[in-house]
Amino acid sequence: MAMVLDSEPTVAAGPDARLGPLEFETIEIAGMPIARLTSRETALLTIDLATTYRRGDRPWFSTSANGQVASMVASDPAFRALMNSADVINADGQPVRMAARFVAGATIRERVATTDLIHDVAELAATRPVSMFFLGASEEENAKAVANMQLRYPRLNVVGRLHGYHTEAEWPARLREINALRPDIVWLALGVPNEQRFFDRYKHLLPDVGLVKTSGGLFNFLSGSAKRAPQWMQAASLEWAYRVWQEPRRLFWRYFITNPHAIWVLLTTKSSGVTRRRLTLP
């Protein structure tokens, strides 16, 4: 039977609002419950879940939604089920934020990009003990990402790292090694939809991990091999165009096909509006 958490409130639902413990408001967008949290509030919730309120049977599952994800959710029922199994879904994309007002008459105050969230978490980790593990990307990208994070945040407690290129036969042993380290947060960077599928397949091997946060191309930005778009392009929902300019061969056709469908899905999928989500322990 699920047990509702009864401690003091920790997550704000708005500038002055306080909900119950580990509660937050969501807006249904493209069939997904998107959290109405800022990046800072998401960082607080992430650390609370990973440390104070560990499940004990599996990690909490935190992921993100952007236009690509909305398109995939509409096209693939299995992937939709994976996304909706997440404990927290953030709006990592301005189109998702913009769609909230159109389809639900409500707002998401801030885009929560994982490339920003990790810094909010790292800053909080300077005063709140929290350990991290970096899982995914190539060995070179992974190593550079971790080295840069530790250089920027000298007090950051990184208990380990591992690249993402292993065979199906190798993964169970590797994940048991990670579980033995008992990291509070695992940043999982395998790309969409691989990281969602990976979590669903192997979560039972990580009962001593606090939380897994899907991270997409995060390590490429942390390593310096990829650059963020200028702020004005991010605000104008044009970060995808900047990424295409950086990697035209890999990304042009993906965005050319995905973007029109994503816009249609975001603006035409009916929404049940704003609801309150209350996380529970098993």
Long-range contacts (C-beta under 8 A, 24 or more apart in sequence): 2-280, 2-281, 2-282, 3-280, 3-281, 3-282, 4-278, 4-280, 5-53, 5-279, 5-280, 5-281, 7-52, 10-44, 10-45, 10-48, 11-37, 11-41, 11-44, 11-45, 11-48, 12-37, 12-41, 13-37, 13-276, 14-109, 15-109, 19-276, 20-278, 22-48, 22-49, 22-53, 22-278, 22-279, 23-276, 23-277, 23-278, 23-279, 24-88, 24-276, 24-277, 25-274, 25-275, 25-276, 25-277, 26-89, 26-274, 26-275, 26-276, 26-277, 27-100, 27-104, 27-106, 27-108, 27-271, 27-273, 27-274, 27-275, 28-104, 28-271, 28-272, 28-273, 28-275, 29-65, 29-70, 29-91, 29-96, 29-99, 29-100, 29-103, 29-104, 29-266, 29-269, 29-271, 30-65, 30-70, 30-73, 30-74, 30-96, 30-99, 30-265, 30-266, 30-269, 31-73, 31-74, 31-80, 31-84, 31-269, 32-65, 32-69, 32-70, 32-73, 32-80, 32-83, 32-84, 32-89, 33-84, 33-89, 33-275, 33-277, 34-65, 34-89, 34-90, 34-91, 34-96, 34-100, 34-108, 35-88, 35-89, 35-90, 35-91, 35-112, 35-277, 36-106, 36-107, 36-108, 36-109, 36-274, 37-90, 37-110, 37-112, 38-109, 38-110, 38-112, 39-110, 39-111, 39-112, 39-113, 39-116, 39-117, 39-120, 40-120, 42-88, 42-90, 42-112, 42-117, 42-120, 43-117, 43-120, 43-121, 43-123, 43-124, 44-124, 45-88, 46-88, 46-117, 46-121, 46-185, 46-211, 46-213, 47-121, 47-124, 47-125, 47-128, 47-130, 47-184, 47-185, 49-87, 49-88, 49-210, 49-211, 49-279, 50-130, 50-184, 50-185, 50-210, 50-211, 51-128, 51-129, 51-130, 51-184, 51-210, 53-279, 53-281, 54-210, 55-207, 55-281, 55-282, 56-207, 56-281, 56-282, 57-207, 57-282, 58-203, 58-204, 58-206, 58-207, 59-186, 59-199, 59-203, 59-206, 59-209, 59-210, 59-211, 59-212, 60-87, 60-88, 60-210, 60-211, 60-212, 60-279, 61-85, 61-86, 61-87, 61-88, 61-199, 61-203, 61-211, 61-212, 62-86, 62-87, 62-88, 62-89, 62-90, 62-211, 62-212, 62-213, 62-214, 63-88, 63-89, 63-90, 63-195, 63-196, 63-213, 63-214, 64-89, 64-90, 64-91, 64-92, 64-93, 64-112, 64-113, 64-114, 64-214, 64-216, 65-89, 65-90, 65-91, 65-92, 65-93, 65-96, 66-91, 66-92, 66-93, 66-95, 66-96, 67-93, 67-95, 67-96, 67-240, 67-258, 67-259, 67-262, 67-263, 67-266, 68-192, 68-254, 68-258, 68-262, 69-93, 69-192, 70-95, 70-96, 70-262, 70-265, 70-266, 71-258, 71-261, 71-262, 71-265, 72-192, 72-193, 73-265, 74-261, 74-265, 74-269, 75-261, 76-193, 79-193, 79-196, 82-193, 82-196, 82-197, 82-200, 83-196, 85-200, 86-196, 87-279, 90-114, 90-117, 92-216, 93-237, 94-234, 94-235, 94-236, 94-237, 94-239, 95-237, 95-262, 95-263, 95-266, 96-266, 98-237, 98-266, 99-266, 99-267, 102-266, 102-267, 103-266, 103-267, 103-269, 103-270, 103-271, 104-271, 104-273, 104-274, 105-273, 106-273, 106-274, 111-234, 113-234, 114-213, 114-214, 114-215, 114-216, 114-218, 115-218, 115-221, 115-222, 115-228, 117-213, 118-149, 118-187, 118-215, 118-218, 118-222, 121-185, 122-149, 122-152, 122-153, 122-156, 123-153, 125-153, 125-155, 125-156, 125-157, 126-153, 126-155, 126-156, 129-157, 130-157, 130-184, 130-185, 131-157, 131-158, 131-159, 131-181, 131-182, 131-183, 131-184, 131-185, 132-156, 132-157, 132-158, 132-159, 132-183, 132-184, 132-185, 132-186, 132-187, 133-158, 133-159, 133-160, 133-161, 133-162, 133-178, 133-181, 133-183, 133-185, 133-186, 133-187, 133-209, 134-158, 134-160, 134-161, 134-162, 134-186, 134-187, 134-189, 134-219, 135-161, 135-162, 135-164, 135-178, 135-186, 135-187, 135-188, 135-189, 136-163, 136-164, 136-187, 136-188, 136-189, 136-190, 136-195, 136-215, 136-219, 137-163, 137-164, 137-189, 137-219, 137-220, 137-223, 138-163, 138-164, 138-165, 139-163, 139-165, 140-223, 141-219, 141-220, 141-223, 141-225, 142-219, 142-223, 144-222, 144-223, 144-224, 144-225, 145-218, 145-219, 145-220, 145-222, 145-223, 146-222, 148-222, 148-223, 148-224, 149-222, 159-183, 164-189, 164-190, 171-202, 172-202, 172-205, 175-202, 175-205, 175-206, 176-205, 178-206, 178-209, 179-205, 179-206, 179-207, 179-208, 179-209, 180-208, 182-208, 182-209, 183-209, 183-210, 184-209, 184-210, 184-211, 185-210, 185-211, 185-212, 185-213, 186-211, 186-212, 186-213, 187-213, 187-215, 187-218, 187-219, 188-212, 188-213, 188-214, 188-215, 189-214, 189-215, 189-216, 189-217, 189-218, 189-219, 190-214, 191-216, 191-217, 192-216
